[in-house]
Amino acid sequence: MAGPSSAFAHSGNHEIEVYRDGEWAERREITLEAAAQLIGVTKMTALRMIRRGDVKGRQVCKGAPWVIKAEDVAAFSARKRSPGSVTPNPAQQTFEFQ
């Protein structure tokens, strides 16, 4: 099993910076799990939302953690709460039920 020193050796050869504690917070990035919790959905639902484009997120390579900007989750939450149109078609009319 390779230890941290061999991972460091590899990162130096490929100009990949070593992870520092707190760097995600400095960049205002959160994990998929944290985004799901903030939105109020499960992790799998949050992943589907990213894949649909509802929330922006990136994954450097398959198997890597998803990285989501905190402000993108806040923007999605604000859109979700706004009492706007149900449809993107401005010509569609709303029925009033009695």
C-alpha positions in Angstrom: 0.0 0.0 0.0 1.3 3.4 -1.0 1.7 6.0 1.8 1.4 9.8 1.7 5.0 10.2 0.7 4.5 8.3 -2.6 1.4 10.4 -3.3 3.5 13.5 -2.7 6.2 12.2 -5.0 3.7 11.6 -7.8 2.1 15.1 -7.3 5.5 16.7 -7.6 6.2 14.9 -10.9 3.0 16.0 -12.5 2.8 19.6 -11.1 -0.3 18.7 -9.0 -0.6 20.7 -5.8 -1.0 18.8 -2.6 -4.3 19.3 -0.8 -4.3 21.8 2.1 -6.9 21.8 4.8 -9.3 24.6 4.3 -8.6 25.3 0.6 -12.2 24.4 -0.5 -13.5 26.9 2.0 -11.1 29.6 0.7 -12.5 29.0 -2.8 -16.0 28.9 -1.4 -16.5 25.4 -2.7 -18.6 22.7 -1.1 -19.1 19.0 -1.5 -22.0 17.2 -3.2 -23.1 16.1 0.3 -23.1 19.7 1.7 -24.9 21.0 -1.4 -27.6 18.3 -1.0 -28.1 19.2 2.6 -28.3 23.0 1.9 -30.9 22.4 -0.9 -32.8 19.9 1.2 -32.5 16.9 -1.1 -30.7 13.5 -1.0 -27.2 13.2 -2.4 -28.5 11.3 -5.5 -31.1 14.0 -6.2 -28.4 16.7 -6.0 -26.3 14.7 -8.4 -29.2 14.5 -10.9 -29.7 18.2 -10.5 -26.1 18.8 -11.4 -26.3 16.5 -14.4 -29.5 18.3 -15.6 -27.9 21.7 -15.2 -30.1 22.9 -12.4 -27.0 23.4 -10.2 -23.5 24.0 -11.5 -20.9 21.5 -10.4 -17.7 20.0 -11.8 -15.9 16.7 -11.4 -12.2 16.8 -12.6 -12.3 13.2 -13.6 -14.5 10.2 -13.0 -14.3 9.1 -9.4 -13.1 12.5 -8.2 -15.3 14.4 -5.7 -17.9 16.8 -7.2 -17.0 20.5 -6.5 -19.9 23.0 -6.3 -19.5 26.7 -5.7 -21.5 27.8 -2.6 -22.9 30.8 -4.5 -24.3 28.5 -7.2 -26.3 26.6 -4.5 -27.5 29.9 -3.0 -28.6 31.1 -6.5 -30.5 27.9 -7.1 -32.2 28.1 -3.7 -33.2 31.7 -4.5 -34.7 30.7 -7.9 -36.5 27.7 -6.2 -38.1 30.0 -3.6 -39.1 32.8 -6.0 -42.8 32.7 -7.0 -42.1 33.1 -10.7 -43.7 31.6 -13.7 -44.3 27.8 -13.7 -43.2 27.6 -17.3 -40.5 29.4 -19.3 -43.1 30.2 -22.0 -44.3 33.8 -21.3 -47.3 33.3 -23.6 -48.7 30.5 -21.5 -51.7 31.6 -19.5 -52.7 30.6 -16.0 -56.1 29.3 -15.1 -57.9 30.6 -12.1 -59.9 27.8 -10.4 -62.9 28.7 -8.2 
